Amino acid sequence: MLAAVAFGVTMAGITTYELASGHNLSGGRGTTADDSGGSGAGAHAERRGE
């Protein structure tokens, strides 16, 4: 239970930082949560327009 709370607090802090700065932690635009949609190589290629 404590781990879940710590995870939630950490993700909320990261998302707050990303929204305030306008960039995700890897330097891209948007938030890490925006970039996490889909899975596998096909989803990544699709987002890149390949």
ChimeraX attribute file (.defattr): number of C-alpha atoms within 10 A of each C-alpha:
attribute: neighborCount
match mode: 1-to-1
recipient: residues
	/A:1	6
	/A:2	7
	/A:3	8
	/A:4	9
	/A:5	10
	/A:6	11
	/A:7	12
	/A:8	12
	/A:9	12
	/A:10	12
	/A:11	14
	/A:12	12
	/A:13	12
	/A:14	17
	/A:15	19
	/A:16	13
	/A:17	15
	/A:18	20
	/A:19	15
	/A:20	10
	/A:21	13
	/A:22	14
	/A:23	16
	/A:24	20
	/A:25	15
	/A:26	8
	/A:27	11
	/A:28	12
	/A:29	15
	/A:30	16
	/A:31	21
	/A:32	19
	/A:33	12
	/A:34	9
	/A:35	13
	/A:36	9
	/A:37	10
	/A:38	11
	/A:39	8
	/A:40	7
	/A:41	8
	/A:42	11
	/A:43	13
	/A:44	15
	/A:45	10
	/A:46	10
	/A:47	11
	/A:48	8
	/A:49	7
	/A:50	8
